[in-house]
Amino acid sequence: MAIDARIRELGNRHQTLDRAIDDELRRPLSDSLKLKALKRQKLKLKEEIEGLRGGSAH
């Protein structure tokens, strides 16, 4: 059960980052460094989720 809760928590954070990326892209002068950092964080979360689902945490 603890792994399922962790996956849900990470999934929520992943969605939050997705919205933040979308918001930044909608800005007239989006910050490319901020976008890169947000995308990197989102990728790390995705990898951690996949690792937990596969049975091996990172």
PyMOL Python script that loads the backbone (N, CA, C, O; Angstrom):
from pymol import cmd

cmd.read_pdbstr("""\
ATOM      1  N   MET A   1       0.811  -1.202   0.000  1.00  0.00           N
ATOM      2  CA  MET A   1       0.000   0.000   0.000  1.00  0.00           C
ATOM      3  C   MET A   1       0.853   1.263   0.000  1.00  0.00           C
ATOM      4  O   MET A   1       0.496   2.248  -0.647  1.00  0.00           O
ATOM      5  N   ALA A   2       1.954   1.247   0.705  1.00  0.00           N
ATOM      6  CA  ALA A   2       2.795   2.444   0.780  1.00  0.00           C
ATOM      7  C   ALA A   2       3.335   2.832  -0.597  1.00  0.00           C
ATOM      8  O   ALA A   2       3.468   4.017  -0.904  1.00  0.00           O
ATOM      9  N   ILE A   3       3.641   1.848  -1.412  1.00  0.00           N
ATOM     10  CA  ILE A   3       4.149   2.133  -2.752  1.00  0.00           C
ATOM     11  C   ILE A   3       3.055   2.780  -3.597  1.00  0.00           C
ATOM     12  O   ILE A   3       3.319   3.721  -4.346  1.00  0.00           O
ATOM     13  N   ASP A   4       1.822   2.271  -3.475  1.00  0.00           N
ATOM     14  CA  ASP A   4       0.708   2.867  -4.225  1.00  0.00           C
ATOM     15  C   ASP A   4       0.497   4.325  -3.831  1.00  0.00           C
ATOM     16  O   ASP A   4       0.252   5.174  -4.688  1.00  0.00           O
ATOM     17  N   ALA A   5       0.591   4.608  -2.550  1.00  0.00           N
ATOM     18  CA  ALA A   5       0.423   5.989  -2.076  1.00  0.00           C
ATOM     19  C   ALA A   5       1.546   6.873  -2.618  1.00  0.00           C
ATOM     20  O   ALA A   5       1.310   8.012  -3.018  1.00  0.00           O
ATOM     21  N   ARG A   6       2.750   6.348  -2.628  1.00  0.00           N
ATOM     22  CA  ARG A   6       3.896   7.110  -3.154  1.00  0.00           C
ATOM     23  C   ARG A   6       3.718   7.387  -4.650  1.00  0.00           C
ATOM     24  O   ARG A   6       4.005   8.486  -5.124  1.00  0.00           O
ATOM     25  N   ILE A   7       3.243   6.382  -5.382  1.00  0.00           N
ATOM     26  CA  ILE A   7       3.015   6.561  -6.818  1.00  0.00           C
ATOM     27  C   ILE A   7       1.948   7.626  -7.049  1.00  0.00           C
ATOM     28  O   ILE A   7       2.095   8.461  -7.941  1.00  0.00           O
ATOM     29  N   ARG A   8       0.872   7.608  -6.254  1.00  0.00           N
ATOM     30  CA  ARG A   8      -0.174   8.628  -6.385  1.00  0.00           C
ATOM     31  C   ARG A   8       0.374  10.024  -6.084  1.00  0.00           C
ATOM     32  O   ARG A   8       0.074  10.986  -6.792  1.00  0.00           O
ATOM     33  N   GLU A   9       1.186  10.122  -5.020  1.00  0.00           N
ATOM     34  CA  GLU A   9       1.786  11.411  -4.653  1.00  0.00           C
ATOM     35  C   GLU A   9       2.671  11.933  -5.787  1.00  0.00           C
ATOM     36  O   GLU A   9       2.592  13.104  -6.156  1.00  0.00           O
ATOM     37  N   LEU A  10       3.502  11.065  -6.326  1.00  0.00           N
ATOM     38  CA  LEU A  10       4.379  11.462  -7.424  1.00  0.00           C
ATOM     39  C   LEU A  10       3.577  11.822  -8.670  1.00  0.00           C
ATOM     40  O   LEU A  10       3.932  12.749  -9.398  1.00  0.00           O
ATOM     41  N   GLY A  11       2.497  11.087  -8.911  1.00  0.00           N
ATOM     42  CA  GLY A  11       1.628  11.392 -10.047  1.00  0.00           C
ATOM     43  C   GLY A  11       0.995  12.770  -9.918  1.00  0.00           C
ATOM     44  O   GLY A  11       0.878  13.503 -10.900  1.00  0.00           O
ATOM     45  N   ASN A  12       0.586  13.116  -8.699  1.00  0.00           N
ATOM     46  CA  ASN A  12       0.016  14.446  -8.462  1.00  0.00           C
ATOM     47  C   ASN A  12       1.056  15.534  -8.701  1.00  0.00           C
ATOM     48  O   ASN A  12       0.762  16.559  -9.317  1.00  0.00           O
ATOM     49  N   ARG A  13       2.271  15.308  -8.212  1.00  0.00           N
ATOM     50  CA  ARG A  13       3.342  16.283  -8.428  1.00  0.00           C
ATOM     51  C   ARG A  13       3.666  16.406  -9.918  1.00  0.00           C
ATOM     52  O   ARG A  13       3.951  17.499 -10.408  1.00  0.00           O
ATOM     53  N   HIS A  14       3.620  15.282 -10.634  1.00  0.00           N
ATOM     54  CA  HIS A  14       3.869  15.260 -12.070  1.00  0.00           C
ATOM     55  C   HIS A  14       2.834  16.118 -12.790  1.00  0.00           C
ATOM     56  O   HIS A  14       3.181  16.899 -13.677  1.00  0.00           O
ATOM     57  N   GLN A  15       1.563  15.976 -12.412  1.00  0.00           N
ATOM     58  CA  GLN A  15       0.490  16.773 -13.025  1.00  0.00           C
ATOM     59  C   GLN A  15       0.659  18.255 -12.705  1.00  0.00           C
ATOM     60  O   GLN A  15       0.416  19.110 -13.557  1.00  0.00           O
ATOM     61  N   THR A  16       1.073  18.557 -11.480  1.00  0.00           N
ATOM     62  CA  THR A  16       1.297  19.949 -11.090  1.00  0.00           C
ATOM     63  C   THR A  16       2.401  20.569 -11.942  1.00  0.00           C
ATOM     64  O   THR A  16       2.283  21.708 -12.393  1.00  0.00           O
ATOM     65  N   LEU A  17       3.465  19.817 -12.156  1.00  0.00           N
ATOM     66  CA  LEU A  17       4.554  20.306 -13.004  1.00  0.00           C
ATOM     67  C   LEU A  17       4.087  20.472 -14.445  1.00  0.00           C
ATOM     68  O   LEU A  17       4.494  21.413 -15.126  1.00  0.00           O
ATOM     69  N   ASP A  18       3.246  19.571 -14.907  1.00  0.00           N
ATOM     70  CA  ASP A  18       2.708  19.666 -16.263  1.00  0.00           C
ATOM     71  C   ASP A  18       1.921  20.969 -16.428  1.00  0.00           C
ATOM     72  O   ASP A  18       2.054  21.655 -17.442  1.00  0.00           O
ATOM     73  N   ARG A  19       1.107  21.304 -15.433  1.00  0.00           N
ATOM     74  CA  ARG A  19       0.350  22.562 -15.487  1.00  0.00           C
ATOM     75  C   ARG A  19       1.288  23.764 -15.428  1.00  0.00           C
ATOM     76  O   ARG A  19       1.065  24.758 -16.119  1.00  0.00           O
ATOM     77  N   ALA A  20       2.332  23.681 -14.611  1.00  0.00           N
ATOM     78  CA  ALA A  20       3.283  24.792 -14.512  1.00  0.00           C
ATOM     79  C   ALA A  20       4.003  25.005 -15.847  1.00  0.00           C
ATOM     80  O   ALA A  20       4.251  26.141 -16.250  1.00  0.00           O
ATOM     81  N   ILE A  21       4.333  23.920 -16.521  1.00  0.00           N
ATOM     82  CA  ILE A  21       4.978  24.015 -17.840  1.00  0.00           C
ATOM     83  C   ILE A  21       4.022  24.666 -18.834  1.00  0.00           C
ATOM     84  O   ILE A  21       4.409  25.561 -19.586  1.00  0.00           O
ATOM     85  N   ASP A  22       2.774  24.209 -18.831  1.00  0.00           N
ATOM     86  CA  ASP A  22       1.773  24.806 -19.732  1.00  0.00           C
ATOM     87  C   ASP A  22       1.603  26.292 -19.452  1.00  0.00           C
ATOM     88  O   ASP A  22       1.538  27.098 -20.381  1.00  0.00           O
ATOM     89  N   ASP A  23       1.530  26.657 -18.176  1.00  0.00           N
ATOM     90  CA  ASP A  23       1.378  28.069 -17.805  1.00  0.00           C
ATOM     91  C   ASP A  23       2.561  28.901 -18.299  1.00  0.00           C
ATOM     92  O   ASP A  23       2.390  30.004 -18.818  1.00  0.00           O
ATOM     93  N   GLU A  24       3.751  28.355 -18.128  1.00  0.00           N
ATOM     94  CA  GLU A  24       4.952  29.084 -18.560  1.00  0.00           C
ATOM     95  C   GLU A  24       4.976  29.245 -20.083  1.00  0.00           C
ATOM     96  O   GLU A  24       5.374  30.290 -20.599  1.00  0.00           O
ATOM     97  N   LEU A  25       4.549  28.206 -20.788  1.00  0.00           N
ATOM     98  CA  LEU A  25       4.529  28.279 -22.252  1.00  0.00           C
ATOM     99  C   LEU A  25       3.518  29.298 -22.764  1.00  0.00           C
ATOM    100  O   LEU A  25       3.691  29.854 -23.849  1.00  0.00           O
ATOM    101  N   ARG A  26       2.477  29.544 -22.000  1.00  0.00           N
ATOM    102  CA  ARG A  26       1.449  30.513 -22.406  1.00  0.00           C
ATOM    103  C   ARG A  26       1.884  31.958 -22.173  1.00  0.00           C
ATOM    104  O   ARG A  26       1.291  32.882 -22.730  1.00  0.00           O
ATOM    105  N   ARG A  27       2.899  32.153 -21.366  1.00  0.00           N
ATOM    106  CA  ARG A  27       3.378  33.519 -21.114  1.00  0.00           C
ATOM    107  C   ARG A  27       3.997  34.092 -22.385  1.00  0.00           C
ATOM    108  O   ARG A  27       4.636  33.370 -23.151  1.00  0.00           O
ATOM    109  N   PRO A  28       3.807  35.384 -22.604  1.00  0.00           N
ATOM    110  CA  PRO A  28       4.386  36.003 -23.811  1.00  0.00           C
ATOM    111  C   PRO A  28       5.908  35.868 -23.878  1.00  0.00           C
ATOM    112  O   PRO A  28       6.462  35.631 -24.951  1.00  0.00           O
ATOM    113  N   LEU A  29       6.569  36.012 -22.767  1.00  0.00           N
ATOM    114  CA  LEU A  29       8.031  35.883 -22.731  1.00  0.00           C
ATOM    115  C   LEU A  29       8.406  34.764 -21.760  1.00  0.00           C
ATOM    116  O   LEU A  29       8.905  35.020 -20.665  1.00  0.00           O
ATOM    117  N   SER A  30       8.161  33.540 -22.171  1.00  0.00           N
ATOM    118  CA  SER A  30       8.449  32.415 -21.280  1.00  0.00           C
ATOM    119  C   SER A  30       9.951  32.291 -21.033  1.00  0.00           C
ATOM    120  O   SER A  30      10.776  32.612 -21.889  1.00  0.00           O
ATOM    121  N   ASP A  31      10.268  31.824 -19.855  1.00  0.00           N
ATOM    122  CA  ASP A  31      11.649  31.681 -19.405  1.00  0.00           C
ATOM    123  C   ASP A  31      12.155  30.284 -19.780  1.00  0.00           C
ATOM    124  O   ASP A  31      11.729  29.288 -19.196  1.00  0.00           O
ATOM    125  N   SER A  32      13.049  30.220 -20.740  1.00  0.00           N
ATOM    126  CA  SER A  32      13.528  28.928 -21.234  1.00  0.00           C
ATOM    127  C   SER A  32      14.280  28.140 -20.161  1.00  0.00           C
ATOM    128  O   SER A  32      14.207  26.911 -20.136  1.00  0.00           O
ATOM    129  N   LEU A  33      14.999  28.828 -19.280  1.00  0.00           N
ATOM    130  CA  LEU A  33      15.709  28.121 -18.207  1.00  0.00           C
ATOM    131  C   LEU A  33      14.721  27.520 -17.202  1.00  0.00           C
ATOM    132  O   LEU A  33      14.916  26.407 -16.714  1.00  0.00           O
ATOM    133  N   LYS A  34      13.666  28.270 -16.903  1.00  0.00           N
ATOM    134  CA  LYS A  34      12.640  27.759 -15.990  1.00  0.00           C
ATOM    135  C   LYS A  34      11.939  26.559 -16.616  1.00  0.00           C
ATOM    136  O   LYS A  34      11.684  25.560 -15.943  1.00  0.00           O
ATOM    137  N   LEU A  35      11.627  26.660 -17.908  1.00  0.00           N
ATOM    138  CA  LEU A  35      10.986  25.541 -18.599  1.00  0.00           C
ATOM    139  C   LEU A  35      11.872  24.300 -18.576  1.00  0.00           C
ATOM    140  O   LEU A  35      11.391  23.192 -18.338  1.00  0.00           O
ATOM    141  N   LYS A  36      13.137  24.484 -18.819  1.00  0.00           N
ATOM    142  CA  LYS A  36      14.071  23.359 -18.819  1.00  0.00           C
ATOM    143  C   LYS A  36      14.121  22.697 -17.443  1.00  0.00           C
ATOM    144  O   LYS A  36      14.138  21.470 -17.342  1.00  0.00           O
ATOM    145  N   ALA A  37      14.146  23.506 -16.389  1.00  0.00           N
ATOM    146  CA  ALA A  37      14.179  22.971 -15.026  1.00  0.00           C
ATOM    147  C   ALA A  37      12.883  22.227 -14.695  1.00  0.00           C
ATOM    148  O   ALA A  37      12.918  21.153 -14.094  1.00  0.00           O
ATOM    149  N   LEU A  38      11.748  22.795 -15.085  1.00  0.00           N
ATOM    150  CA  LEU A  38      10.462  22.140 -14.829  1.00  0.00           C
ATOM    151  C   LEU A  38      10.374  20.807 -15.568  1.00  0.00           C
ATOM    152  O   LEU A  38       9.913  19.812 -15.009  1.00  0.00           O
ATOM    153  N   LYS A  39      10.814  20.790 -16.813  1.00  0.00           N
ATOM    154  CA  LYS A  39      10.773  19.561 -17.601  1.00  0.00           C
ATOM    155  C   LYS A  39      11.710  18.499 -17.022  1.00  0.00           C
ATOM    156  O   LYS A  39      11.398  17.308 -17.040  1.00  0.00           O
ATOM    157  N   ARG A  40      12.852  18.939 -16.513  1.00  0.00           N
ATOM    158  CA  ARG A  40      13.798  18.003 -15.902  1.00  0.00           C
ATOM    159  C   ARG A  40      13.182  17.372 -14.648  1.00  0.00           C
ATOM    160  O   ARG A  40      13.300  16.167 -14.427  1.00  0.00           O
ATOM    161  N   GLN A  41      12.522  18.205 -13.829  1.00  0.00           N
ATOM    162  CA  GLN A  41      11.852  17.702 -12.622  1.00  0.00           C
ATOM    163  C   GLN A  41      10.750  16.711 -12.988  1.00  0.00           C
ATOM    164  O   GLN A  41      10.599  15.666 -12.354  1.00  0.00           O
ATOM    165  N   LYS A  42       9.991  17.055 -14.014  1.00  0.00           N
ATOM    166  CA  LYS A  42       8.900  16.193 -14.464  1.00  0.00           C
ATOM    167  C   LYS A  42       9.447  14.842 -14.937  1.00  0.00           C
ATOM    168  O   LYS A  42       8.861  13.802 -14.637  1.00  0.00           O
ATOM    169  N   LEU A  43      10.537  14.849 -15.655  1.00  0.00           N
ATOM    170  CA  LEU A  43      11.155  13.611 -16.134  1.00  0.00           C
ATOM    171  C   LEU A  43      11.649  12.762 -14.965  1.00  0.00           C
ATOM    172  O   LEU A  43      11.479  11.543 -14.974  1.00  0.00           O
ATOM    173  N   LYS A  44      12.256  13.387 -13.965  1.00  0.00           N
ATOM    174  CA  LYS A  44      12.724  12.638 -12.794  1.00  0.00           C
ATOM    175  C   LYS A  44      11.568  11.958 -12.080  1.00  0.00           C
ATOM    176  O   LYS A  44      11.680  10.810 -11.650  1.00  0.00           O
ATOM    177  N   LEU A  45      10.449  12.680 -11.954  1.00  0.00           N
ATOM    178  CA  LEU A  45       9.267  12.087 -11.323  1.00  0.00           C
ATOM    179  C   LEU A  45       8.757  10.906 -12.136  1.00  0.00           C
ATOM    180  O   LEU A  45       8.415   9.863 -11.580  1.00  0.00           O
ATOM    181  N   LYS A  46       8.707  11.073 -13.444  1.00  0.00           N
ATOM    182  CA  LYS A  46       8.242   9.989 -14.318  1.00  0.00           C
ATOM    183  C   LYS A  46       9.124   8.758 -14.157  1.00  0.00           C
ATOM    184  O   LYS A  46       8.625   7.636 -14.072  1.00  0.00           O
ATOM    185  N   GLU A  47      10.431   8.970 -14.117  1.00  0.00           N
ATOM    186  CA  GLU A  47      11.356   7.847 -13.959  1.00  0.00           C
ATOM    187  C   GLU A  47      11.169   7.168 -12.607  1.00  0.00           C
ATOM    188  O   GLU A  47      11.238   5.943 -12.508  1.00  0.00           O
ATOM    189  N   GLU A  48      10.935   7.964 -11.568  1.00  0.00           N
ATOM    190  CA  GLU A  48      10.724   7.381 -10.240  1.00  0.00           C
ATOM    191  C   GLU A  48       9.423   6.579 -10.207  1.00  0.00           C
ATOM    192  O   GLU A  48       9.376   5.492  -9.632  1.00  0.00           O
ATOM    193  N   ILE A  49       8.372   7.115 -10.823  1.00  0.00           N
ATOM    194  CA  ILE A  49       7.094   6.395 -10.890  1.00  0.00           C
ATOM    195  C   ILE A  49       7.273   5.068 -11.623  1.00  0.00           C
ATOM    196  O   ILE A  49       6.816   4.024 -11.158  1.00  0.00           O
ATOM    197  N   GLU A  50       7.935   5.121 -12.764  1.00  0.00           N
ATOM    198  CA  GLU A  50       8.163   3.899 -13.538  1.00  0.00           C
ATOM    199  C   GLU A  50       8.999   2.894 -12.756  1.00  0.00           C
ATOM    200  O   GLU A  50       8.754   1.689 -12.824  1.00  0.00           O
ATOM    201  N   GLY A  51       9.983   3.387 -12.015  1.00  0.00           N
ATOM    202  CA  GLY A  51      10.802   2.505 -11.197  1.00  0.00           C
ATOM    203  C   GLY A  51       9.992   1.819 -10.109  1.00  0.00           C
ATOM    204  O   GLY A  51      10.175   0.629  -9.849  1.00  0.00           O
ATOM    205  N   LEU A  52       9.102   2.564  -9.478  1.00  0.00           N
ATOM    206  CA  LEU A  52       8.256   1.980  -8.433  1.00  0.00           C
ATOM    207  C   LEU A  52       7.280   0.973  -9.020  1.00  0.00           C
ATOM    208  O   LEU A  52       7.029  -0.075  -8.424  1.00  0.00           O
ATOM    209  N   ARG A  53       6.738   1.284 -10.170  1.00  0.00           N
ATOM    210  CA  ARG A  53       5.808   0.353 -10.799  1.00  0.00           C
ATOM    211  C   ARG A  53       6.515  -0.919 -11.244  1.00  0.00           C
ATOM    212  O   ARG A  53       5.916  -1.994 -11.259  1.00  0.00           O
ATOM    213  N   GLY A  54       7.789  -0.796 -11.607  1.00  0.00           N
ATOM    214  CA  GLY A  54       8.558  -1.951 -12.050  1.00  0.00           C
ATOM    215  C   GLY A  54       9.136  -2.747 -10.898  1.00  0.00           C
ATOM    216  O   GLY A  54       9.678  -3.832 -11.104  1.00  0.00           O
ATOM    217  N   GLY A  55       9.028  -2.216  -9.676  1.00  0.00           N
ATOM    218  CA  GLY A  55       9.521  -2.936  -8.513  1.00  0.00           C
ATOM    219  C   GLY A  55      10.911  -2.541  -8.074  1.00  0.00           C
ATOM    220  O   GLY A  55      11.446  -3.091  -7.112  1.00  0.00           O
ATOM    221  N   SER A  56      11.511  -1.565  -8.796  1.00  0.00           N
ATOM    222  CA  SER A  56      12.847  -1.133  -8.391  1.00  0.00           C
ATOM    223  C   SER A  56      12.852   0.379  -8.244  1.00  0.00           C
ATOM    224  O   SER A  56      12.759   1.107  -9.233  1.00  0.00           O
ATOM    225  N   ALA A  57      12.960   0.848  -7.012  1.00  0.00           N
ATOM    226  CA  ALA A  57      12.989   2.297  -6.751  1.00  0.00           C
ATOM    227  C   ALA A  57      14.351   2.857  -7.102  1.00  0.00           C
ATOM    228  O   ALA A  57      15.363   2.168  -6.976  1.00  0.00           O
ATOM    229  N   HIS A  58      14.381   4.127  -7.551  1.00  0.00           N
ATOM    230  CA  HIS A  58      15.656   4.793  -7.904  1.00  0.00           C
ATOM    231  C   HIS A  58      16.266   5.413  -6.704  1.00  0.00           C
ATOM    232  O   HIS A  58      17.335   6.016  -6.796  1.00  0.00           O
TER     233      HIS A  58
END
""", "prot")
cmd.dss("prot")
cmd.show_as("cartoon", "prot")
cmd.util.cbc("prot")
cmd.orient("prot")
